[in-house]
């Protein structure tokens, strides 16, 4: 049976539409966030932390401590000076402990009260706040800055923008200069800047750190917190429903809407939120906290200050936006009830580990010896016979004086009968200096069996307390 041919398909022409670069957007265009200035409890605390952190940062390099500055990380000499402490590269364990303590502190504070570090003490937050204050003083309040952005270029706009960037650059370069001042004595650094006599690395780091501050605090601002900071991404792993966060009470606030002061909200079917958007206008990251908890929220609390101000004007109770927990908002808990949930297992574990580490670090610093010793065997020869029929091994001892006074040391040895240490006495080491000392251990030939024998060097200060014992090996050949 013959099969009829298939009917031809109908071809529908497709009109080609050209694709422009505007149609392919690799990222969302960012609008400049101009925050409104606000006063209140959280705003005052933020500025208190700005002053505290910057007084410490800018002031420490200029603080004298004897004949040096109080805090100096001298990488060239491999000495770290922190007030009365003199640390060597061998003390790297203290830096490790400090980093672990800092991480655990961050975990603890986050579990208890959210992103306190981000909102109040993070360098990005602090310098952004400083740069925005400069911008506000030069260009005006939020409405004036928005008008300036929308206007064309004029002499007034060029003047204000130019002055703002000059001040920004001045603060940023001073910040870079101060940062380098922790690694190069800041007074000699200032002389080098004034005479253009700095080395290339000092210039590089002053300019690099300065322009990094200028770019991050002046231009990137909230984008660093939202897209570049990893903490925003993993903070949820440390949050639970009893973590204090900035929350909006939707049960009380909805439905939101404008109304006159004294209006009957029940008759209008409205909640306490007047939809003024001040909470959005004061937010450094530009989010609306009324949409719920968002990873962009840095917990600064400025929206709480703004909302409380509006509630006072409307004669409503404060706390429509407040620092609370998710369980507290859902169940209507009081502050006392939420405080009782602070000491939960996660917090107790973080606190116990953190306390133990802090005690261990402080104890280690208190009992720390005023000097350190490294023992290195002379690899040129394991053993040799010297005058008097004695077997000799040669060692090199590095003695590191961790005090800021010159010290003398004596060296003795133990481990084998008849073993004596021969070295050029006295062993004197300058303040915060190190010295290599050649020490020859001599043993009557035949008084010990062939092989490797453990021996101990005892080094003690002549006029200062402290004794260090270091183990090594004495080789008796076959």
C-alpha positions as CSV (number, residue, x, y, z in Angstrom):
1,X,0.0,0.0,0.0
2,X,1.5,3.3,-1.0
3,X,2.2,5.9,1.7
4,X,1.1,9.5,0.8
5,X,3.9,12.0,0.9
6,X,4.1,14.2,4.0
7,X,2.7,17.7,3.8
8,X,5.4,20.3,3.6
9,X,6.1,22.1,6.9
10,X,5.2,25.7,7.2
11,X,8.2,27.9,7.9
12,X,7.6,30.9,10.1
13,X,10.2,33.6,9.6
14,X,11.9,34.9,12.8
15,X,12.8,38.5,12.8
16,X,16.4,39.0,14.1
17,X,16.6,41.5,17.0
18,X,20.0,43.0,17.5
19,X,21.4,42.6,21.0
20,X,23.0,45.7,22.5
21,X,25.5,45.9,25.3
22,X,22.8,47.3,27.5
23,X,20.8,44.0,27.2
24,X,23.7,42.0,28.6
25,X,24.3,43.2,32.1
26,X,26.9,41.2,34.1
27,X,26.0,42.9,37.3
28,X,23.3,45.2,38.7
29,X,24.1,48.9,38.4
30,X,24.7,50.3,41.8
31,X,23.1,53.5,42.9
32,X,25.0,55.8,45.2
33,X,23.5,55.6,48.7
34,X,23.2,59.0,50.4
35,X,22.3,58.3,54.0
36,X,20.4,60.7,56.2
37,X,22.1,61.9,59.4
38,X,20.4,60.7,62.5
39,X,21.0,60.9,66.3
40,X,20.2,58.5,69.0
41,X,21.5,55.7,71.2
42,X,23.1,53.6,68.4
43,X,24.4,56.6,66.5
44,X,26.3,57.8,69.6
45,X,27.8,54.4,70.2
46,X,29.0,54.2,66.6
47,X,30.7,57.5,66.9
48,X,32.2,56.6,70.3
49,X,33.8,53.5,68.6
50,X,35.0,55.6,65.7
51,X,36.8,58.0,68.1
52,X,38.1,55.1,70.3
53,X,39.5,53.0,67.4
54,X,41.1,55.9,65.6
55,X,42.7,57.4,68.7
56,X,44.3,54.0,69.3
57,X,45.3,53.5,65.6
58,X,46.6,57.0,64.9
59,X,48.0,57.6,68.4
60,X,49.9,54.3,69.3
61,X,52.9,54.9,66.8
62,X,53.5,58.3,68.4
63,X,53.5,57.0,72.0
64,X,57.1,56.9,73.3
65,X,58.3,53.9,75.4
66,X,61.8,54.5,76.6
67,X,64.0,55.2,73.6
68,X,61.5,53.8,71.0
69,X,57.8,53.9,70.2
70,X,55.4,51.8,72.2
71,X,54.3,49.5,69.4
72,X,56.7,48.7,66.6
73,X,56.9,45.7,64.3
74,X,60.5,45.9,63.0
75,X,60.5,43.4,60.2
76,X,64.0,44.2,59.1
77,X,65.5,43.5,62.6
78,X,62.9,40.7,63.2
79,X,61.8,42.3,66.4
80,X,58.3,43.0,67.5
81,X,58.0,45.6,70.3
82,X,54.6,45.8,72.1
83,X,55.0,48.1,75.1
84,X,57.3,46.1,77.5
85,X,57.3,42.9,75.4
86,X,60.1,42.1,72.9
87,X,59.0,39.3,70.6
88,X,61.1,37.3,68.1
89,X,60.0,35.2,65.2
90,X,60.2,32.2,67.5
91,X,57.3,33.8,69.4
92,X,55.0,33.3,66.4
93,X,52.8,31.1,68.7
94,X,51.5,34.3,70.4
95,X,50.3,35.7,67.1
96,X,48.6,32.3,66.4
97,X,46.9,32.4,69.8
98,X,45.8,36.0,69.2
99,X,44.2,35.2,65.9
100,X,42.4,32.2,67.3
101,X,41.1,34.3,70.2
102,X,39.9,37.0,67.8
103,X,38.1,34.4,65.7
104,X,36.4,32.9,68.7
105,X,35.5,36.3,70.1
106,X,33.8,37.1,66.7
107,X,31.9,33.8,66.9
108,X,30.8,34.5,70.5
109,X,29.6,38.0,69.9
110,X,27.8,36.9,66.7
111,X,26.0,34.2,68.5
112,X,24.9,36.5,71.2
113,X,24.2,39.8,69.4
114,X,24.7,39.4,65.7
115,X,27.1,41.6,63.6
116,X,28.3,43.9,66.4
117,X,31.8,43.9,64.9
118,X,30.5,44.9,61.4
119,X,28.2,47.7,62.7
120,X,30.5,49.3,65.2
121,X,34.2,48.5,64.9
122,X,35.1,47.0,61.5
123,X,37.6,49.3,59.7
124,X,35.4,49.4,56.6
125,X,32.5,50.7,58.7
126,X,34.6,53.1,60.7
127,X,36.3,54.7,57.7
128,X,33.1,54.8,55.7
129,X,31.4,56.7,58.5
130,X,34.3,59.1,58.6
131,X,34.2,59.7,54.8
132,X,30.4,60.1,54.8
133,X,30.7,62.7,57.6
134,X,33.2,64.6,55.5
135,X,30.9,64.4,52.5
136,X,28.0,65.7,54.6
137,X,30.0,68.6,55.9
138,X,31.1,69.7,52.5
139,X,28.2,68.8,50.2
140,X,25.3,69.2,52.7
141,X,22.6,66.9,54.0
142,X,21.0,64.1,52.1
143,X,18.6,66.2,50.0
144,X,21.4,68.6,49.1
145,X,23.6,65.7,48.0
146,X,20.8,64.2,45.9
147,X,20.3,67.6,44.2
148,X,24.0,67.9,43.6
149,X,24.1,64.5,42.0
150,X,21.2,65.3,39.7
151,X,22.5,68.7,38.6
152,X,24.9,69.4,35.8
153,X,28.5,70.3,36.2
154,X,28.9,73.9,37.6
155,X,31.5,75.8,39.4
156,X,29.8,75.1,42.7
157,X,29.6,71.3,42.0
158,X,33.2,71.2,40.8
159,X,34.4,73.1,43.9
160,X,32.5,71.0,46.4
161,X,33.4,67.7,44.8
162,X,37.1,68.7,44.4
163,X,37.3,69.8,48.0
164,X,35.7,66.6,49.2
165,X,38.2,64.4,47.3
166,X,41.1,66.5,48.5
167,X,40.0,65.9,52.1
168,X,39.3,62.3,51.5
169,X,42.8,61.8,49.9
170,X,44.4,63.6,52.8
171,X,42.8,61.4,55.4
172,X,43.5,58.2,53.3
173,X,47.2,59.1,52.9
174,X,47.6,59.9,56.6
175,X,46.0,56.5,57.3
176,X,48.5,54.8,55.0
177,X,51.4,56.8,56.6
178,X,50.2,55.7,60.1
179,X,49.9,52.1,59.0
180,X,53.5,52.0,57.7
181,X,54.5,53.8,61.0
182,X,53.8,50.5,62.8
183,X,56.6,48.8,60.8
184,X,59.1,51.7,60.3
185,X,59.8,54.1,63.3
186,X,57.2,56.8,62.6
187,X,59.4,59.8,63.4
188,X,62.1,58.7,60.9
189,X,59.2,57.9,58.5
190,X,57.9,61.5,58.9
191,X,61.4,62.8,58.2
192,X,61.7,60.6,55.1
193,X,58.4,61.9,53.8
194,X,59.3,65.5,54.4
195,X,62.6,65.1,52.7
196,X,61.4,62.7,50.0
197,X,64.0,60.3,51.4
198,X,61.8,57.2,51.9
199,X,62.7,53.9,50.4
200,X,60.7,52.4,47.6
201,X,58.8,49.9,49.8
202,X,57.8,52.6,52.3
203,X,56.4,54.7,49.5
204,X,54.6,51.8,48.0
205,X,52.8,50.8,51.2
206,X,51.9,54.3,52.2
207,X,50.4,54.9,48.7
208,X,48.9,51.4,48.4
209,X,47.2,51.5,51.9
210,X,46.2,55.1,51.4
211,X,44.5,54.6,48.0
212,X,42.9,51.3,49.3
213,X,41.3,53.4,52.1
214,X,40.3,56.1,49.6
215,X,38.6,53.6,47.3
216,X,36.9,51.4,49.9
217,X,35.6,54.1,52.1
218,X,34.9,56.7,49.5
219,X,33.5,54.7,46.6
220,X,32.9,51.0,47.3
221,X,31.4,51.6,50.8
222,X,28.5,49.2,51.3
223,X,29.5,47.0,48.3
224,X,32.5,45.8,50.4
225,X,30.1,44.6,53.1
226,X,27.6,43.1,50.6
227,X,29.8,41.5,48.0
228,X,33.4,41.4,49.1
229,X,33.3,40.5,52.8
230,X,33.0,36.7,53.4
231,X,31.6,37.3,56.9
232,X,28.2,38.3,55.4
233,X,28.0,34.9,53.7
234,X,28.7,32.6,56.6
235,X,27.1,34.7,59.5
236,X,23.9,32.6,59.3
237,X,25.8,29.6,60.5
238,X,26.4,31.4,63.8
239,X,22.8,32.8,64.1
240,X,19.9,31.0,65.8
241,X,16.5,32.2,66.8
242,X,17.9,33.5,70.1
243,X,20.5,35.8,68.6
244,X,19.9,39.5,69.1
245,X,19.3,41.1,65.7
246,X,17.7,44.3,64.4
247,X,14.1,43.2,63.9
248,X,10.9,44.9,62.6
249,X,7.7,44.0,64.5
250,X,5.4,43.2,61.6
251,X,2.5,42.3,63.8
252,X,2.5,45.7,65.3
253,X,3.6,47.7,62.2
254,X,1.4,46.3,59.4
255,X,-0.5,47.4,57.6
256,X,1.7,50.4,57.0
257,X,0.5,53.7,55.7
258,X,0.6,57.5,56.1
259,X,-1.8,59.2,58.6
260,X,-2.2,62.3,60.6
261,X,-0.9,62.5,64.1
262,X,-3.6,61.4,66.5
263,X,-5.6,59.5,63.8
264,X,-7.5,56.4,64.8
265,X,-5.4,53.6,63.4
266,X,-7.9,50.9,64.2
267,X,-10.6,52.7,62.2
268,X,-8.1,53.2,59.3
269,X,-7.0,49.6,59.5
270,X,-3.3,50.6,59.9
271,X,-0.5,49.5,62.1
272,X,2.1,51.7,63.8
273,X,4.4,52.0,60.7
274,X,3.7,55.3,59.0
275,X,5.8,54.3,55.9
276,X,8.1,57.3,56.2
277,X,11.0,55.2,54.9
278,X,13.4,56.9,57.3
279,X,14.7,53.5,58.3
280,X,15.8,53.0,54.7
281,X,17.2,56.5,54.3
282,X,19.6,56.1,57.3
283,X,20.7,52.5,56.4
284,X,24.4,52.4,55.3
285,X,23.7,49.4,53.1
286,X,20.4,50.8,51.7
287,X,18.2,47.9,52.7
288,X,14.6,48.0,54.1
289,X,14.6,46.2,57.4
290,X,10.9,45.8,57.2
291,X,11.5,43.1,54.6
292,X,13.0,40.9,57.3
293,X,16.5,39.8,58.2
294,X,18.9,40.2,55.3
295,X,22.6,39.3,55.0
296,X,23.4,42.9,54.0
297,X,22.3,44.1,57.4
298,X,25.4,45.0,59.5
299,X,23.5,45.5,62.7
300,X,24.4,49.2,63.2
301,X,21.0,50.0,64.7
302,X,20.5,53.4,62.9
303,X,17.1,52.3,61.7
304,X,16.1,51.8,65.3
305,X,17.2,55.4,66.1
306,X,15.2,56.7,63.1
307,X,12.1,54.7,63.9
308,X,12.1,55.6,67.6
309,X,12.3,59.3,66.6
310,X,9.2,58.9,64.4
311,X,7.4,56.9,67.1
312,X,8.1,59.7,69.6
313,X,6.6,62.3,67.2
314,X,3.5,60.2,66.6
315,X,3.2,59.5,70.3
316,X,3.5,55.8,69.7
317,X,5.5,53.4,71.9
318,X,9.1,53.0,70.8
319,X,10.4,49.6,69.7
320,X,8.6,49.1,66.3
321,X,12.1,48.4,65.1
322,X,14.3,47.1,67.9
323,X,17.2,44.9,68.9
324,X,15.5,41.6,69.7
325,X,15.5,37.9,68.8
326,X,13.3,36.0,66.4
327,X,11.8,34.0,69.3
328,X,11.3,37.2,71.3
329,X,9.4,38.9,68.5
330,X,7.2,35.8,67.8
331,X,6.4,35.1,71.4
332,X,6.3,38.7,72.7
333,X,9.1,38.1,75.2
334,X,10.3,40.8,77.6
335,X,14.0,41.8,77.7
336,X,14.5,39.7,80.8
337,X,13.1,36.6,79.1
338,X,15.5,37.1,76.2
339,X,18.5,37.6,78.5
340,X,17.8,34.3,80.1
341,X,18.3,32.6,76.7
342,X,21.7,34.1,76.3
343,X,23.5,31.4,78.2
344,X,22.6,28.5,75.8
345,X,25.0,25.7,74.9
346,X,26.6,27.3,71.9
347,X,27.4,30.5,73.8
348,X,28.7,28.6,76.8
349,X,31.0,26.5,74.6
350,X,32.4,29.5,72.8
351,X,32.8,31.3,76.2
352,X,34.6,28.4,77.9
353,X,37.0,27.9,75.0
354,X,37.7,31.6,74.8
355,X,38.3,32.0,78.5
356,X,40.7,29.0,78.6
357,X,42.7,30.4,75.6
358,X,42.9,33.9,77.2
359,X,44.1,32.4,80.5
360,X,46.6,30.2,78.7
361,X,48.0,33.2,76.7
362,X,48.2,35.5,79.8
363,X,49.9,32.8,81.8
364,X,52.4,32.1,79.0
365,X,53.3,35.8,78.8
366,X,53.7,36.1,82.6
367,X,56.0,33.1,82.9
368,X,57.8,33.8,79.7
369,X,61.6,33.7,80.0
370,X,63.5,36.9,79.4
371,X,65.7,35.3,76.7
372,X,65.5,32.4,74.2
373,X,68.1,30.0,73.0
374,X,68.5,27.9,69.8
375,X,71.1,25.1,69.6
376,X,72.6,24.1,66.2
377,X,75.2,21.4,65.8
378,X,78.2,22.2,63.7
379,X,77.7,20.2,60.5
380,X,81.3,20.5,59.4
381,X,82.3,17.5,61.6
382,X,80.4,15.2,64.0
383,X,83.3,14.7,66.4
384,X,87.1,15.1,66.6
385,X,90.0,14.4,68.9
386,X,91.7,17.5,70.3
387,X,94.7,18.2,72.5
388,X,94.7,16.4,75.8
389,X,93.1,13.3,74.4
390,X,89.6,14.6,74.6
391,X,86.7,14.0,72.2
392,X,85.0,17.3,71.1
393,X,81.7,18.2,69.5
394,X,81.1,21.8,68.3
395,X,77.8,23.6,68.6
396,X,76.5,27.1,67.8
397,X,74.1,28.7,70.3
398,X,71.9,31.6,69.3
399,X,71.0,33.6,72.5
400,X,68.2,36.1,72.0
401,X,67.9,38.8,74.7
402,X,64.2,39.6,75.1
403,X,64.8,42.5,77.5
404,X,65.8,46.1,76.7
405,X,68.9,46.0,78.8
406,X,72.3,44.4,77.9
407,X,72.7,41.0,79.7
408,X,75.5,38.5,80.4
409,X,74.9,34.8,80.4
410,X,76.8,31.7,81.6
411,X,76.6,28.3,79.8
412,X,76.9,24.9,81.5
413,X,76.2,21.4,80.2
414,X,75.0,18.1,81.7
415,X,74.2,14.6,80.6
416,X,77.6,12.8,80.6
417,X,80.2,12.4,83.4
418,X,83.2,14.5,82.7
419,X,81.6,16.6,80.0
420,X,82.6,20.3,80.0
421,X,81.6,23.4,77.9
422,X,84.4,25.5,76.5
423,X,83.5,29.0,75.1
424,X,84.7,32.5,75.0
425,X,83.4,34.1,78.2
426,X,81.8,36.4,79.1
427,X,78.7,36.0,76.8
428,X,77.2,39.4,76.5
429,X,74.2,40.2,74.4
430,X,72.9,43.8,73.8
431,X,69.5,45.1,74.6
432,X,66.9,43.3,72.4
433,X,69.6,41.8,70.3
434,X,70.7,38.2,69.5
435,X,74.2,36.7,69.3
436,X,75.6,33.4,68.0
437,X,78.1,31.8,70.4
438,X,80.4,28.9,69.5
439,X,80.5,26.3,72.2
440,X,82.8,23.2,72.3
441,X,81.8,20.2,74.4
442,X,84.8,18.1,75.5
443,X,84.7,14.6,77.0
444,X,87.7,12.4,78.0
445,X,88.2,9.9,75.2
446,X,86.8,6.4,76.0
447,X,84.6,7.6,78.9
448,X,81.4,7.0,76.9
449,X,80.2,4.3,74.6
450,X,79.9,4.9,70.9
451,X,76.7,6.4,69.6
452,X,74.5,9.4,70.2
453,X,74.1,10.6,73.8
454,X,71.5,13.2,74.9
455,X,73.0,16.3,76.6
456,X,71.5,19.5,78.0
457,X,72.7,23.1,77.7
458,X,71.8,25.2,80.7
459,X,71.9,28.9,80.0
460,X,71.2,31.4,82.8
461,X,71.5,35.1,83.2
462,X,74.3,36.4,85.4
463,X,72.4,39.5,86.7
464,X,68.9,38.7,85.7
465,X,66.5,35.8,86.7
466,X,65.7,33.1,84.2
467,X,67.2,29.8,83.1
468,X,66.7,28.0,79.8
469,X,67.6,24.3,79.2
470,X,68.0,23.1,75.6
471,X,68.5,19.5,74.6
472,X,71.0,18.3,72.0
473,X,73.1,15.2,71.2
474,X,76.8,14.4,71.8
475,X,78.3,12.1,69.2
476,X,80.9,9.4,70.2
477,X,82.3,7.8,67.0
478,X,83.0,4.0,66.8
